[in-house]
């Protein structure tokens, strides 16, 4: 958090962020999950929309089991 020398928050947007729950500091976990899920070297192979959804769901399941 960027604060001024007297300890106050500089902008109104950052001041609003002070009231967020502590779990918002764990954004890196979500970012790493979606980064691994959307790895461009492993694109989805199916062509039909229903098959794409099932393949994506299987990848999410496999990723969560692996972790």
mmCIF file of the N, C-alpha and C atoms, coordinates in Angstrom:
data_MODEL
# 
_entry.id   MODEL 
# 
loop_
_atom_site.group_PDB 
_atom_site.id 
_atom_site.type_symbol 
_atom_site.label_atom_id 
_atom_site.label_alt_id 
_atom_site.label_comp_id 
_atom_site.label_asym_id 
_atom_site.label_entity_id 
_atom_site.label_seq_id 
_atom_site.pdbx_PDB_ins_code 
_atom_site.Cartn_x 
_atom_site.Cartn_y 
_atom_site.Cartn_z 
_atom_site.occupancy 
_atom_site.B_iso_or_equiv 
_atom_site.pdbx_formal_charge 
_atom_site.auth_seq_id 
_atom_site.auth_comp_id 
_atom_site.auth_asym_id 
_atom_site.auth_atom_id 
_atom_site.pdbx_PDB_model_num 
ATOM 1   N N  . UNK A 1 1  ? 0.854   -1.176  0.000   1.00 0.00 ? 1  UNK A N  1 
ATOM 2   C CA . UNK A 1 1  ? 0.000   0.000   0.000   1.00 0.00 ? 1  UNK A CA 1 
ATOM 3   C C  . UNK A 1 1  ? 0.896   1.234   0.000   1.00 0.00 ? 1  UNK A C  1 
ATOM 4   N N  . UNK A 1 2  ? 0.612   2.148   -0.872  1.00 0.00 ? 2  UNK A N  1 
ATOM 5   C CA . UNK A 1 2  ? 1.392   3.381   -0.938  1.00 0.00 ? 2  UNK A CA 1 
ATOM 6   C C  . UNK A 1 2  ? 0.782   4.405   0.005   1.00 0.00 ? 2  UNK A C  1 
ATOM 7   N N  . UNK A 1 3  ? 1.591   4.837   0.954   1.00 0.00 ? 3  UNK A N  1 
ATOM 8   C CA . UNK A 1 3  ? 1.147   5.842   1.917   1.00 0.00 ? 3  UNK A CA 1 
ATOM 9   C C  . UNK A 1 3  ? 2.095   7.027   1.863   1.00 0.00 ? 3  UNK A C  1 
ATOM 10  N N  . UNK A 1 4  ? 1.589   8.162   2.284   1.00 0.00 ? 4  UNK A N  1 
ATOM 11  C CA . UNK A 1 4  ? 2.439   9.348   2.341   1.00 0.00 ? 4  UNK A CA 1 
ATOM 12  C C  . UNK A 1 4  ? 3.301   9.306   3.609   1.00 0.00 ? 4  UNK A C  1 
ATOM 13  N N  . UNK A 1 5  ? 4.140   10.293  3.770   1.00 0.00 ? 5  UNK A N  1 
ATOM 14  C CA . UNK A 1 5  ? 5.049   10.307  4.917   1.00 0.00 ? 5  UNK A CA 1 
ATOM 15  C C  . UNK A 1 5  ? 4.315   10.365  6.252   1.00 0.00 ? 5  UNK A C  1 
ATOM 16  N N  . UNK A 1 6  ? 3.143   10.978  6.256   1.00 0.00 ? 6  UNK A N  1 
ATOM 17  C CA . UNK A 1 6  ? 2.400   11.057  7.518   1.00 0.00 ? 6  UNK A CA 1 
ATOM 18  C C  . UNK A 1 6  ? 1.552   9.809   7.791   1.00 0.00 ? 6  UNK A C  1 
ATOM 19  N N  . UNK A 1 7  ? 1.612   8.797   6.890   1.00 0.00 ? 7  UNK A N  1 
ATOM 20  C CA . UNK A 1 7  ? 0.914   7.530   7.107   1.00 0.00 ? 7  UNK A CA 1 
ATOM 21  C C  . UNK A 1 7  ? -0.461  7.446   6.489   1.00 0.00 ? 7  UNK A C  1 
ATOM 22  N N  . UNK A 1 8  ? -0.904  8.479   5.797   1.00 0.00 ? 8  UNK A N  1 
ATOM 23  C CA . UNK A 1 8  ? -2.221  8.427   5.163   1.00 0.00 ? 8  UNK A CA 1 
ATOM 24  C C  . UNK A 1 8  ? -2.091  7.868   3.753   1.00 0.00 ? 8  UNK A C  1 
ATOM 25  N N  . UNK A 1 9  ? -3.200  7.360   3.253   1.00 0.00 ? 9  UNK A N  1 
ATOM 26  C CA . UNK A 1 9  ? -3.238  6.814   1.902   1.00 0.00 ? 9  UNK A CA 1 
ATOM 27  C C  . UNK A 1 9  ? -3.405  7.964   0.928   1.00 0.00 ? 9  UNK A C  1 
ATOM 28  N N  . UNK A 1 10 ? -2.678  7.906   -0.195  1.00 0.00 ? 10 UNK A N  1 
ATOM 29  C CA . UNK A 1 10 ? -2.626  9.043   -1.103  1.00 0.00 ? 10 UNK A CA 1 
ATOM 30  C C  . UNK A 1 10 ? -3.878  9.241   -1.954  1.00 0.00 ? 10 UNK A C  1 
ATOM 31  N N  . UNK A 1 11 ? -4.473  8.192   -2.461  1.00 0.00 ? 11 UNK A N  1 
ATOM 32  C CA . UNK A 1 11 ? -5.584  8.353   -3.391  1.00 0.00 ? 11 UNK A CA 1 
ATOM 33  C C  . UNK A 1 11 ? -6.867  7.769   -2.814  1.00 0.00 ? 11 UNK A C  1 
ATOM 34  N N  . UNK A 1 12 ? -8.021  8.241   -3.264  1.00 0.00 ? 12 UNK A N  1 
ATOM 35  C CA . UNK A 1 12 ? -9.285  7.684   -2.767  1.00 0.00 ? 12 UNK A CA 1 
ATOM 36  C C  . UNK A 1 12 ? -9.466  6.211   -3.138  1.00 0.00 ? 12 UNK A C  1 
ATOM 37  N N  . UNK A 1 13 ? -8.928  5.807   -4.298  1.00 0.00 ? 13 UNK A N  1 
ATOM 38  C CA . UNK A 1 13 ? -9.076  4.412   -4.709  1.00 0.00 ? 13 UNK A CA 1 
ATOM 39  C C  . UNK A 1 13 ? -8.307  3.483   -3.771  1.00 0.00 ? 13 UNK A C  1 
ATOM 40  N N  . UNK A 1 14 ? -7.107  3.877   -3.396  1.00 0.00 ? 14 UNK A N  1 
ATOM 41  C CA . UNK A 1 14 ? -6.327  3.055   -2.468  1.00 0.00 ? 14 UNK A CA 1 
ATOM 42  C C  . UNK A 1 14 ? -6.933  3.088   -1.064  1.00 0.00 ? 14 UNK A C  1 
ATOM 43  N N  . UNK A 1 15 ? -7.551  4.185   -0.705  1.00 0.00 ? 15 UNK A N  1 
ATOM 44  C CA . UNK A 1 15 ? -8.209  4.262   0.596   1.00 0.00 ? 15 UNK A CA 1 
ATOM 45  C C  . UNK A 1 15 ? -9.364  3.266   0.669   1.00 0.00 ? 15 UNK A C  1 
ATOM 46  N N  . UNK A 1 16 ? -10.076 3.068   -0.438  1.00 0.00 ? 16 UNK A N  1 
ATOM 47  C CA . UNK A 1 16 ? -11.168 2.095   -0.465  1.00 0.00 ? 16 UNK A CA 1 
ATOM 48  C C  . UNK A 1 16 ? -10.642 0.670   -0.352  1.00 0.00 ? 16 UNK A C  1 
ATOM 49  N N  . UNK A 1 17 ? -9.403  0.435   -0.789  1.00 0.00 ? 17 UNK A N  1 
ATOM 50  C CA . UNK A 1 17 ? -8.823  -0.903  -0.736  1.00 0.00 ? 17 UNK A CA 1 
ATOM 51  C C  . UNK A 1 17 ? -8.463  -1.316  0.691   1.00 0.00 ? 17 UNK A C  1 
ATOM 52  N N  . UNK A 1 18 ? -8.403  -0.385  1.616   1.00 0.00 ? 18 UNK A N  1 
ATOM 53  C CA . UNK A 1 18 ? -8.074  -0.728  2.998   1.00 0.00 ? 18 UNK A CA 1 
ATOM 54  C C  . UNK A 1 18 ? -9.153  -1.576  3.657   1.00 0.00 ? 18 UNK A C  1 
ATOM 55  N N  . UNK A 1 19 ? -10.380 -1.489  3.158   1.00 0.00 ? 19 UNK A N  1 
ATOM 56  C CA . UNK A 1 19 ? -11.501 -2.212  3.752   1.00 0.00 ? 19 UNK A CA 1 
ATOM 57  C C  . UNK A 1 19 ? -11.701 -3.604  3.173   1.00 0.00 ? 19 UNK A C  1 
ATOM 58  N N  . UNK A 1 20 ? -10.836 -4.038  2.235   1.00 0.00 ? 20 UNK A N  1 
ATOM 59  C CA . UNK A 1 20 ? -11.000 -5.347  1.616   1.00 0.00 ? 20 UNK A CA 1 
ATOM 60  C C  . UNK A 1 20 ? -10.611 -6.455  2.590   1.00 0.00 ? 20 UNK A C  1 
ATOM 61  N N  . UNK A 1 21 ? -11.239 -7.623  2.455   1.00 0.00 ? 21 UNK A N  1 
ATOM 62  C CA . UNK A 1 21 ? -10.872 -8.750  3.318   1.00 0.00 ? 21 UNK A CA 1 
ATOM 63  C C  . UNK A 1 21 ? -9.430  -9.197  3.063   1.00 0.00 ? 21 UNK A C  1 
ATOM 64  N N  . UNK A 1 22 ? -8.874  -9.906  4.000   1.00 0.00 ? 22 UNK A N  1 
ATOM 65  C CA . UNK A 1 22 ? -7.478  -10.350 3.893   1.00 0.00 ? 22 UNK A CA 1 
ATOM 66  C C  . UNK A 1 22 ? -7.265  -11.328 2.743   1.00 0.00 ? 22 UNK A C  1 
ATOM 67  N N  . UNK A 1 23 ? -8.317  -12.044 2.326   1.00 0.00 ? 23 UNK A N  1 
ATOM 68  C CA . UNK A 1 23 ? -8.158  -13.032 1.253   1.00 0.00 ? 23 UNK A CA 1 
ATOM 69  C C  . UNK A 1 23 ? -7.820  -12.370 -0.086  1.00 0.00 ? 23 UNK A C  1 
ATOM 70  N N  . UNK A 1 24 ? -8.043  -11.072 -0.215  1.00 0.00 ? 24 UNK A N  1 
ATOM 71  C CA . UNK A 1 24 ? -7.710  -10.397 -1.459  1.00 0.00 ? 24 UNK A CA 1 
ATOM 72  C C  . UNK A 1 24 ? -6.205  -10.319 -1.671  1.00 0.00 ? 24 UNK A C  1 
ATOM 73  N N  . UNK A 1 25 ? -5.423  -10.576 -0.655  1.00 0.00 ? 25 UNK A N  1 
ATOM 74  C CA . UNK A 1 25 ? -3.976  -10.601 -0.801  1.00 0.00 ? 25 UNK A CA 1 
ATOM 75  C C  . UNK A 1 25 ? -3.468  -11.889 -1.430  1.00 0.00 ? 25 UNK A C  1 
ATOM 76  N N  . UNK A 1 26 ? -4.356  -12.829 -1.699  1.00 0.00 ? 26 UNK A N  1 
ATOM 77  C CA . UNK A 1 26 ? -3.980  -14.120 -2.256  1.00 0.00 ? 26 UNK A CA 1 
ATOM 78  C C  . UNK A 1 26 ? -4.237  -14.183 -3.762  1.00 0.00 ? 26 UNK A C  1 
ATOM 79  N N  . UNK A 1 27 ? -4.206  -13.062 -4.429  1.00 0.00 ? 27 UNK A N  1 
ATOM 80  C CA . UNK A 1 27 ? -4.496  -13.028 -5.859  1.00 0.00 ? 27 UNK A CA 1 
ATOM 81  C C  . UNK A 1 27 ? -3.513  -13.872 -6.663  1.00 0.00 ? 27 UNK A C  1 
ATOM 82  N N  . UNK A 1 28 ? -2.285  -14.000 -6.193  1.00 0.00 ? 28 UNK A N  1 
ATOM 83  C CA . UNK A 1 28 ? -1.274  -14.755 -6.924  1.00 0.00 ? 28 UNK A CA 1 
ATOM 84  C C  . UNK A 1 28 ? -1.694  -16.206 -7.112  1.00 0.00 ? 28 UNK A C  1 
ATOM 85  N N  . UNK A 1 29 ? -2.454  -16.772 -6.183  1.00 0.00 ? 29 UNK A N  1 
ATOM 86  C CA . UNK A 1 29 ? -2.900  -18.153 -6.323  1.00 0.00 ? 29 UNK A CA 1 
ATOM 87  C C  . UNK A 1 29 ? -3.879  -18.290 -7.484  1.00 0.00 ? 29 UNK A C  1 
ATOM 88  N N  . UNK A 1 30 ? -4.776  -17.345 -7.601  1.00 0.00 ? 30 UNK A N  1 
ATOM 89  C CA . UNK A 1 30 ? -5.743  -17.370 -8.696  1.00 0.00 ? 30 UNK A CA 1 
ATOM 90  C C  . UNK A 1 30 ? -5.039  -17.149 -10.021 1.00 0.00 ? 30 UNK A C  1 
ATOM 91  N N  . UNK A 1 31 ? -4.090  -16.210 -10.037 1.00 0.00 ? 31 UNK A N  1 
ATOM 92  C CA . UNK A 1 31 ? -3.356  -15.925 -11.266 1.00 0.00 ? 31 UNK A CA 1 
ATOM 93  C C  . UNK A 1 31 ? -2.551  -17.135 -11.726 1.00 0.00 ? 31 UNK A C  1 
ATOM 94  N N  . UNK A 1 32 ? -1.918  -17.851 -10.804 1.00 0.00 ? 32 UNK A N  1 
ATOM 95  C CA . UNK A 1 32 ? -1.138  -19.023 -11.207 1.00 0.00 ? 32 UNK A CA 1 
ATOM 96  C C  . UNK A 1 32 ? -2.049  -20.145 -11.690 1.00 0.00 ? 32 UNK A C  1 
ATOM 97  N N  . UNK A 1 33 ? -3.235  -20.283 -11.090 1.00 0.00 ? 33 UNK A N  1 
ATOM 98  C CA . UNK A 1 33 ? -4.190  -21.296 -11.544 1.00 0.00 ? 33 UNK A CA 1 
ATOM 99  C C  . UNK A 1 33 ? -4.612  -21.039 -12.977 1.00 0.00 ? 33 UNK A C  1 
ATOM 100 N N  . UNK A 1 34 ? -5.021  -19.790 -13.277 1.00 0.00 ? 34 UNK A N  1 
ATOM 101 C CA . UNK A 1 34 ? -5.468  -19.490 -14.631 1.00 0.00 ? 34 UNK A CA 1 
ATOM 102 C C  . UNK A 1 34 ? -4.312  -19.491 -15.625 1.00 0.00 ? 34 UNK A C  1 
ATOM 103 N N  . UNK A 1 35 ? -3.114  -19.170 -15.184 1.00 0.00 ? 35 UNK A N  1 
ATOM 104 C CA . UNK A 1 35 ? -1.958  -19.235 -16.062 1.00 0.00 ? 35 UNK A CA 1 
ATOM 105 C C  . UNK A 1 35 ? -1.693  -20.675 -16.484 1.00 0.00 ? 35 UNK A C  1 
ATOM 106 N N  . UNK A 1 36 ? -1.744  -21.594 -15.547 1.00 0.00 ? 36 UNK A N  1 
ATOM 107 C CA . UNK A 1 36 ? -1.537  -23.003 -15.874 1.00 0.00 ? 36 UNK A CA 1 
ATOM 108 C C  . UNK A 1 36 ? -2.689  -23.547 -16.703 1.00 0.00 ? 36 UNK A C  1 
ATOM 109 N N  . UNK A 1 37 ? -3.883  -23.086 -16.424 1.00 0.00 ? 37 UNK A N  1 
ATOM 110 C CA . UNK A 1 37 ? -5.056  -23.579 -17.138 1.00 0.00 ? 37 UNK A CA 1 
ATOM 111 C C  . UNK A 1 37 ? -5.066  -23.111 -18.588 1.00 0.00 ? 37 UNK A C  1 
ATOM 112 N N  . UNK A 1 38 ? -4.594  -21.913 -18.835 1.00 0.00 ? 38 UNK A N  1 
ATOM 113 C CA . UNK A 1 38 ? -4.638  -21.357 -20.190 1.00 0.00 ? 38 UNK A CA 1 
ATOM 114 C C  . UNK A 1 38 ? -3.273  -21.374 -20.860 1.00 0.00 ? 38 UNK A C  1 
ATOM 115 N N  . UNK A 1 39 ? -2.465  -22.363 -20.513 1.00 0.00 ? 39 UNK A N  1 
ATOM 116 C CA . UNK A 1 39 ? -1.151  -22.491 -21.133 1.00 0.00 ? 39 UNK A CA 1 
ATOM 117 C C  . UNK A 1 39 ? -1.335  -22.654 -22.638 1.00 0.00 ? 39 UNK A C  1 
ATOM 118 N N  . UNK A 1 40 ? -0.716  -21.779 -23.417 1.00 0.00 ? 40 UNK A N  1 
ATOM 119 C CA . UNK A 1 40 ? -0.950  -21.750 -24.865 1.00 0.00 ? 40 UNK A CA 1 
ATOM 120 C C  . UNK A 1 40 ? -0.329  -22.945 -25.589 1.00 0.00 ? 40 UNK A C  1 
ATOM 121 N N  . UNK A 1 41 ? 0.586   -23.631 -24.963 1.00 0.00 ? 41 UNK A N  1 
ATOM 122 C CA . UNK A 1 41 ? 1.169   -24.813 -25.604 1.00 0.00 ? 41 UNK A CA 1 
ATOM 123 C C  . UNK A 1 41 ? 0.217   -25.991 -25.582 1.00 0.00 ? 41 UNK A C  1 
ATOM 124 N N  . UNK A 1 42 ? -0.789  -25.917 -24.733 1.00 0.00 ? 42 UNK A N  1 
ATOM 125 C CA . UNK A 1 42 ? -1.738  -27.026 -24.612 1.00 0.00 ? 42 UNK A CA 1 
ATOM 126 C C  . UNK A 1 42 ? -3.144  -26.526 -24.898 1.00 0.00 ? 42 UNK A C  1 
ATOM 127 N N  . UNK A 1 43 ? -3.444  -26.213 -26.119 1.00 0.00 ? 43 UNK A N  1 
ATOM 128 C CA . UNK A 1 43 ? -4.765  -25.718 -26.472 1.00 0.00 ? 43 UNK A CA 1 
ATOM 129 C C  . UNK A 1 43 ? -5.806  -26.811 -26.408 1.00 0.00 ? 43 UNK A C  1 
ATOM 130 N N  . UNK A 1 44 ? -7.057  -26.426 -26.412 1.00 0.00 ? 44 UNK A N  1 
ATOM 131 C CA . UNK A 1 44 ? -8.133  -27.409 -26.420 1.00 0.00 ? 44 UNK A CA 1 
ATOM 132 C C  . UNK A 1 44 ? -8.210  -28.043 -27.810 1.00 0.00 ? 44 UNK A C  1 
ATOM 133 N N  . UNK A 1 45 ? -8.421  -29.340 -27.855 1.00 0.00 ? 45 UNK A N  1 
ATOM 134 C CA . UNK A 1 45 ? -8.387  -30.073 -29.113 1.00 0.00 ? 45 UNK A CA 1 
ATOM 135 C C  . UNK A 1 45 ? -9.753  -30.246 -29.751 1.00 0.00 ? 45 UNK A C  1 
ATOM 136 N N  . UNK A 1 46 ? -10.809 -30.158 -28.990 1.00 0.00 ? 46 UNK A N  1 
ATOM 137 C CA . UNK A 1 46 ? -12.154 -30.405 -29.497 1.00 0.00 ? 46 UNK A CA 1 
ATOM 138 C C  . UNK A 1 46 ? -12.653 -29.231 -30.340 1.00 0.00 ? 46 UNK A C  1 
ATOM 139 N N  . UNK A 1 47 ? -13.645 -29.500 -31.164 1.00 0.00 ? 47 UNK A N  1 
ATOM 140 C CA . UNK A 1 47 ? -14.224 -28.472 -32.025 1.00 0.00 ? 47 UNK A CA 1 
ATOM 141 C C  . UNK A 1 47 ? -15.665 -28.112 -31.660 1.00 0.00 ? 47 UNK A C  1 
ATOM 142 N N  . UNK A 1 48 ? -16.422 -29.062 -31.187 1.00 0.00 ? 48 UNK A N  1 
ATOM 143 C CA . UNK A 1 48 ? -17.823 -28.809 -30.852 1.00 0.00 ? 48 UNK A CA 1 
ATOM 144 C C  . UNK A 1 48 ? -17.924 -28.125 -29.494 1.00 0.00 ? 48 UNK A C  1 
ATOM 145 N N  . UNK A 1 49 ? -18.876 -27.203 -29.336 1.00 0.00 ? 49 UNK A N  1 
ATOM 146 C CA . UNK A 1 49 ? -18.992 -26.471 -28.064 1.00 0.00 ? 49 UNK A CA 1 
ATOM 147 C C  . UNK A 1 49 ? -19.168 -27.373 -26.837 1.00 0.00 ? 49 UNK A C  1 
ATOM 148 N N  . UNK A 1 50 ? -19.973 -28.411 -26.949 1.00 0.00 ? 50 UNK A N  1 
ATOM 149 C CA . UNK A 1 50 ? -20.183 -29.308 -25.805 1.00 0.00 ? 50 UNK A CA 1 
ATOM 150 C C  . UNK A 1 50 ? -18.893 -30.051 -25.461 1.00 0.00 ? 50 UNK A C  1 
ATOM 151 N N  . UNK A 1 51 ? -18.164 -30.457 -26.483 1.00 0.00 ? 51 UNK A N  1 
ATOM 152 C CA . UNK A 1 51 ? -16.896 -31.151 -26.252 1.00 0.00 ? 51 UNK A CA 1 
ATOM 153 C C  . UNK A 1 51 ? -15.858 -30.217 -25.657 1.00 0.00 ? 51 UNK A C  1 
ATOM 154 N N  . UNK A 1 52 ? -15.847 -28.958 -26.086 1.00 0.00 ? 52 UNK A N  1 
ATOM 155 C CA . UNK A 1 52 ? -14.922 -27.976 -25.530 1.00 0.00 ? 52 UNK A CA 1 
ATOM 156 C C  . UNK A 1 52 ? -15.177 -27.780 -24.041 1.00 0.00 ? 52 UNK A C  1 
ATOM 157 N N  . UNK A 1 53 ? -16.445 -27.688 -23.665 1.00 0.00 ? 53 UNK A N  1 
ATOM 158 C CA . UNK A 1 53 ? -16.781 -27.519 -22.252 1.00 0.00 ? 53 UNK A CA 1 
ATOM 159 C C  . UNK A 1 53 ? -16.349 -28.724 -21.428 1.00 0.00 ? 53 UNK A C  1 
ATOM 160 N N  . UNK A 1 54 ? -16.590 -29.921 -21.942 1.00 0.00 ? 54 UNK A N  1 
ATOM 161 C CA . UNK A 1 54 ? -16.210 -31.107 -21.181 1.00 0.00 ? 54 UNK A CA 1 
ATOM 162 C C  . UNK A 1 54 ? -14.692 -31.243 -21.096 1.00 0.00 ? 54 UNK A C  1 
ATOM 163 N N  . UNK A 1 55 ? -13.963 -30.899 -22.169 1.00 0.00 ? 55 UNK A N  1 
ATOM 164 C CA . UNK A 1 55 ? -12.504 -30.962 -22.123 1.00 0.00 ? 55 UNK A CA 1 
ATOM 165 C C  . UNK A 1 55 ? -11.945 -29.919 -21.148 1.00 0.00 ? 55 UNK A C  1 
ATOM 166 N N  . UNK A 1 56 ? -12.513 -28.732 -21.152 1.00 0.00 ? 56 UNK A N  1 
ATOM 167 C CA . UNK A 1 56 ? -12.066 -27.701 -20.218 1.00 0.00 ? 56 UNK A CA 1 
ATOM 168 C C  . UNK A 1 56 ? -12.355 -28.115 -18.780 1.00 0.00 ? 56 UNK A C  1 
ATOM 169 N N  . UNK A 1 57 ? -13.514 -28.716 -18.542 1.00 0.00 ? 57 UNK A N  1 
ATOM 170 C CA . UNK A 1 57 ? -13.858 -29.182 -17.199 1.00 0.00 ? 57 UNK A CA 1 
ATOM 171 C C  . UNK A 1 57 ? -12.911 -30.289 -16.746 1.00 0.00 ? 57 UNK A C  1 
ATOM 172 N N  . UNK A 1 58 ? -12.534 -31.170 -17.645 1.00 0.00 ? 58 UNK A N  1 
ATOM 173 C CA . UNK A 1 58 ? -11.594 -32.236 -17.300 1.00 0.00 ? 58 UNK A CA 1 
ATOM 174 C C  . UNK A 1 58 ? -10.215 -31.675 -16.978 1.00 0.00 ? 58 UNK A C  1 
ATOM 175 N N  . UNK A 1 59 ? -9.818  -30.623 -17.692 1.00 0.00 ? 59 UNK A N  1 
ATOM 176 C CA . UNK A 1 59 ? -8.522  -30.000 -17.391 1.00 0.00 ? 59 UNK A CA 1 
ATOM 177 C C  . UNK A 1 59 ? -8.536  -29.330 -16.023 1.00 0.00 ? 59 UNK A C  1 
ATOM 178 N N  . UNK A 1 60 ? -9.629  -28.668 -15.695 1.00 0.00 ? 60 UNK A N  1 
ATOM 179 C CA . UNK A 1 60 ? -9.738  -28.050 -14.368 1.00 0.00 ? 60 UNK A CA 1 
ATOM 180 C C  . UNK A 1 60 ? -9.695  -29.125 -13.292 1.00 0.00 ? 60 UNK A C  1 
ATOM 181 N N  . UNK A 1 61 ? -10.413 -30.205 -13.500 1.00 0.00 ? 61 UNK A N  1 
ATOM 182 C CA . UNK A 1 61 ? -10.416 -31.307 -12.543 1.00 0.00 ? 61 UNK A CA 1 
ATOM 183 C C  . UNK A 1 61 ? -9.022  -31.914 -12.400 1.00 0.00 ? 61 UNK A C  1 
ATOM 184 N N  . UNK A 1 62 ? -8.355  -32.147 -13.512 1.00 0.00 ? 62 UNK A N  1 
ATOM 185 C CA . UNK A 1 62 ? -7.009  -32.729 -13.454 1.00 0.00 ? 62 UNK A CA 1 
ATOM 186 C C  . UNK A 1 62 ? -6.027  -31.778 -12.763 1.00 0.00 ? 62 UNK A C  1 
ATOM 187 N N  . UNK A 1 63 ? -6.170  -30.497 -13.009 1.00 0.00 ? 63 UNK A N  1 
ATOM 188 C CA . UNK A 1 63 ? -5.269  -29.529 -12.371 1.00 0.00 ? 63 UNK A CA 1 
ATOM 189 C C  . UNK A 1 63 ? -5.477  -29.490 -10.862 1.00 0.00 ? 63 UNK A C  1 
ATOM 190 N N  . UNK A 1 64 ? -6.740  -29.488 -10.442 1.00 0.00 ? 64 UNK A N  1 
ATOM 191 C CA . UNK A 1 64 ? -7.008  -29.417 -9.008  1.00 0.00 ? 64 UNK A CA 1 
ATOM 192 C C  . UNK A 1 64 ? -6.606  -30.698 -8.297  1.00 0.00 ? 64 UNK A C  1 
ATOM 193 N N  . UNK A 1 65 ? -6.736  -31.847 -8.944  1.00 0.00 ? 65 UNK A N  1 
ATOM 194 C CA . UNK A 1 65 ? -6.303  -33.108 -8.345  1.00 0.00 ? 65 UNK A CA 1 
ATOM 195 C C  . UNK A 1 65 ? -4.785  -33.136 -8.262  1.00 0.00 ? 65 UNK A C  1 
ATOM 196 N N  . UNK A 1 66 ? -4.129  -32.625 -9.280  1.00 0.00 ? 66 UNK A N  1 
ATOM 197 C CA . UNK A 1 66 ? -2.662  -32.612 -9.316  1.00 0.00 ? 66 UNK A CA 1 
ATOM 198 C C  . UNK A 1 66 ? -2.103  -31.719 -8.214  1.00 0.00 ? 66 UNK A C  1 
ATOM 199 N N  . UNK A 1 67 ? -2.730  -30.595 -7.929  1.00 0.00 ? 67 UNK A N  1 
ATOM 200 C CA . UNK A 1 67 ? -2.276  -29.672 -6.893  1.00 0.00 ? 67 UNK A CA 1 
ATOM 201 C C  . UNK A 1 67 ? -2.614  -30.255 -5.564  1.00 0.00 ? 67 UNK A C  1 
# 
